[in-house]
């Protein structure tokens, strides 16, 4: 049976691929977007899609989104790059997540990156150098996404069954099988096709294998 999904970051490449896959799988969507005009007609005009326009610091807009009756929330929002300071992402989540809990949205999946380190990760020179370059070039954005991930991970899973999906290098290839691992454990990978990500997120909404976890998702 199809679910009602609240989607943030739907106008980006990964969000668009997810919306297409979700609709093809029989789900209905509420899209919260700053610029709904960026949604292609196949999504915006789909009878199973409702659109709410609003900024990520708009309390009333986010309240409307959280109260839409969704079974789950999926966010593909990432930090602004280049970023000249500020913490728009984590500040927005500090508004959104309590509203999701208030309105009984019990399942949520949030985009993150390998720059956010978790206890199950292993030290890896390759990952250290790769994420270090991001820290050096995009320091404010790096801190925003890491702070956001830490805030999500601080939420008790009996209130919100959250999953952080950490993404390596994203590509635009066809959908295929995905794998999951932790950073530097010898099983991790460096590339992920966006369509593969969309299918993985849809499966994880149903299967809940990674509640309270932050795996890296990559091409098998």
N, C-alpha and C positions, 0 to 999 in steps of 0.2 A: 504494500500500500504506500502511495506517495506521501511524503512529509511536506510540511510547510517550513521553508527555510528562509531565515533572514540573512541577507548577504550584504556585506560591506566590502568596498574595494572592487565592486563588480565591473567598473568601467576600465580597469587595467587588463592587460593581456591574460593573466592567470584567472582573473575574475570572470572575464568573458567566456573563456573555455569552460570554467566551472558552471556558469549559468546554462550554457548550451548542453552540457552533459546532464545537468540536473533536470532540465526540462525534458530532454530525450528519455530520461528514466522515470518520468511521470510525477516529478515533484512540482510543487508550486512555490513561487518565490516572492518575497518582499525585498526590494532593493532599496537600500539607503545610499543616496549618492549626492555629492556636491554639485555635479554637473550631469543631470540625467540625459542631456542632449548627446552625450558621448555614447549612450547605449544604442546599438544598431536596432533597426526596426524589428528584426526577427525576435529580439528580446523585449524591447519596450512595448511592442504591440501584441505580444503574446497574451491571450486571455488569462493565463495562469501566472501572470506577473503583475504585481502592484509596485509602484515607485513612490518613494517618499524623498523629497528633496531637502537637504539640510547639510550644514557644516558639522565637523566632528567635535566642535565645542558648543553646539546648539543643544542645550539641555532639553527643551521641549521637543525638538526634532528627534533626538535620541529616545526620548520617552515614548513618542509615537511609534518609533521603530520597535522598541522593546515590547510594547504592548500590542503588537500586531497579531499575536496568537501563534507565533512560530514555535515549532517543535525543537528547533536548533538554530544556532547562529554560527555563521562562518565568516571570518574576516580575512581578506587578502590585503588589508591595508599595510603599507610599509612606510618608513620614514621618508621625508622629503629630501631628495638629493638633486642638486647641492643643498645642504642645510646650513643656514647662517646663524644657528642658535635656536633655542626654544625646545619645547618638549611636547609638540602638539599631539603625538601619538599616545604617549602614556597618560597625558592629561585627559584625552578623550576616553581612554579605557577606564579611567577612574570615575567618569560619568556613566559610561555604558554598562559596565559589569554589575554595579549595584542595581541598575534598572533591570537588567536581565534577571537577576535573582528575585527582585521584587515582583516581576511579572511571570515568574515560574517558567522561564526558559532554562531548562535544566542541562542542556548539552551545548557546548560551544567549542569551536576550533579556531585557533588564531595562528596567523603566519608569524614565523620567527626566522632567525638565521643561526648558523653555526658560531657566530660571534658570541652568542649566549651559551655559556658553558654550564653543564649540569653534572651532578655527582657521578653519573655513570660514564661520563666521557673519560678518555685516556689522553695523556699528553701526546701531541703529535707535532713535529717540527713543521710539516707541510701546512697543517691547519693553523698553527701559531703564526706562520709567515703570512698566510692568506688573509686571516682576520686582522693581523697587525697592519697590513696595508690599508684595509678599510678604516681601521681606527685612525691611521695617520692622515688619510686623505679626506675622510668624511666623519670627523670626530663627533660632531653634534648628532648626526644621524645615527652613528654607532651607539652612542649613549642612549638615544631615544628608544631604539628598538630593544636594547638590552634591558633598560629600565622597564619598558612595557612588558617584556617577557617575565621579568622578576615579579612584577605586580600580578600578572595572570597566575603565575605559579604559587603565589601566596594565598590564593583562594581555596578554601576547603572544598574538596570534591563532593561532599554531601550537600553542598549548596549549589555548586555548578560543576558538572562533569566536563572539565576542560581538557583540551589537548593542544599543545604547541607543536606545529609541524615546521621543523627547521629545514630551510631550503638551500641547496648548493647552487651551482651555476644553472640558470634556467634557459631552456631551449624551446624551439617551436616545432619539434618533430611530432610524429603520430603517437597516439596512445599505445602504451605497452605495459608490461608488468612492472611493478614498483617493488623496491626493497626498502627496508628500514634498518637503521643501525645507530650506534652512538659514535660520537666524534673520536677518531683515532683508535677504534677497537679492532681495526684490521678488516672489517666487513663493510666499511662505509664507502660511498662513491662521491663523485664530484659533479655529476651532471644529472639534470632532471628535465624531461619534456613536460610542458605545461598541461597538455592533455592527459598525460600519465598522472600528474598531480591531481587533476580534477577527479579522475576515477578513484584514486586512493582516498581523497577526502570524502567522497560519497560513500565508499565502503566503510571508512572509519566512523562515519556518523552512525551507521547501522551496527557495526561489529563492536565498537568501543574497546578495541584491543589496547589503546594507548591513553586511557583516561589517567590524568595526573602525570603524564609523561611528555617528553619533548624529543622524539626521535628525529634524526635526519632522514629525509625521504629522497630517494634517488632511483635512477633507471636500473632495472635488474640486468 
